[in-house]
Every structure is written in C-alpha cells, then in structure tokens.
Amino acid sequence: MKPAPCPWVKTHCEKEYHDREWGRPEHDDRKLFEMLILEGMQAGLSWLTILKKREAMRKAFDGFDPVKISLYDEGKVDELLENADILRSRAKISALKVNAQAFLAVVKEFGTFDRYLWSFVNYEPLVNQREKMEDIPAETDQSRALSRDLKKRGFKFVGPVICYAYMQAVGMVNDHLVNCPQYNPEPAADQG
C-alpha cells in the first residue's frame, strides 16, 4: 500500500491541519477548550468551513480564553452575531458562555481540563489500525461516555459524534489510516 494522507484531506488548509494537529496528543487546556468549541461549531457543517473561519473566530472569541468567554453577556452575543467573518448561529454563539463556565468548573474540580478529559482513555491515546475511511466509526463507547458526562456538567453541542471528532482532533484517538505518513502507533514521549 502506497503511503498517502488520509482521504479526507483535499485542500492545502486541510493538509496543514492534518499534518500538524489532527491526531496529535494535546494537553494544553486552552487548546483543548478551543478545539471543543470548534468541534461544536462544526455541527452540521464541513470541517473545512471551520478551518477557514478559525482565525476570525480566535480573534472574535478573545483567543478562546474561557475566563473572558464565561463573562459574555447578551450584548456580546449580539455583537458576535453581526460578525460576518465567523459562524453566526445564535444557538452556537450562546453556547460559548455556557461551555466556558462548564469548562472552568471542570478545571476547578480536577485541577486541569486535561486531567479530566484524558481519563476517558486511561491517559493514553487509543491507537487504531484502520485501513480505510469506512472502518472509522462515527462514535464509540468512550465518546458516548464523554458526551454523557459533558452534558451532565452542562456543556452544549457535545453529542457522541462531536465528542468522537473531538477525541480524534486532540489525539485521544489516532485514526490516521495505517498507510498515512502521519500514522504513528507509538505515543509521543512525556504526554503529561
């Protein structure tokens, strides 16, 4: 089998994301929060749409600072809904504050969001050996468990499919196909 990037990679933007971020274990709380927000924003849209608007959302959402976002009021929501550079779903924009507050509550309880999140995979990436895209499930037992717990804690836009995409994005799951140059069955050293 000839090495090739995962088949979902079609554009330069997707290739950059695929090669530099997707499936790489992430442990920085700010980055974990950003990706949780972006995955929720993606619901019903293509990931390419999110990637194209990511920088504008980063700017509009105060660098994905959960403390600042937790203080958003209706005026800020209205301001964001006027911003043509970002996704302008009232439900998704309103969920920002709710998710930031829930995120901060998890950090208070566990010390870091990283410690909480990675407990769902026993603090080790799940390394799969998938040969074709059809082998990748939309959700798993772990993503269902994560979804249930996040919802119980008040998070929005965290269904099991979104949670599985999130787990892939932050490297809790390695779903690069085995012939992809980015597939590496060995977890990176010193993962926290």
Summary of the structure (lengths in Angstrom):
residues: 192
radius of gyration: 16.5
end to end distance: 34.3
largest distance: 54.7
contacts: 553
relative contact order: 0.19
helix: 56%
strand: 2%
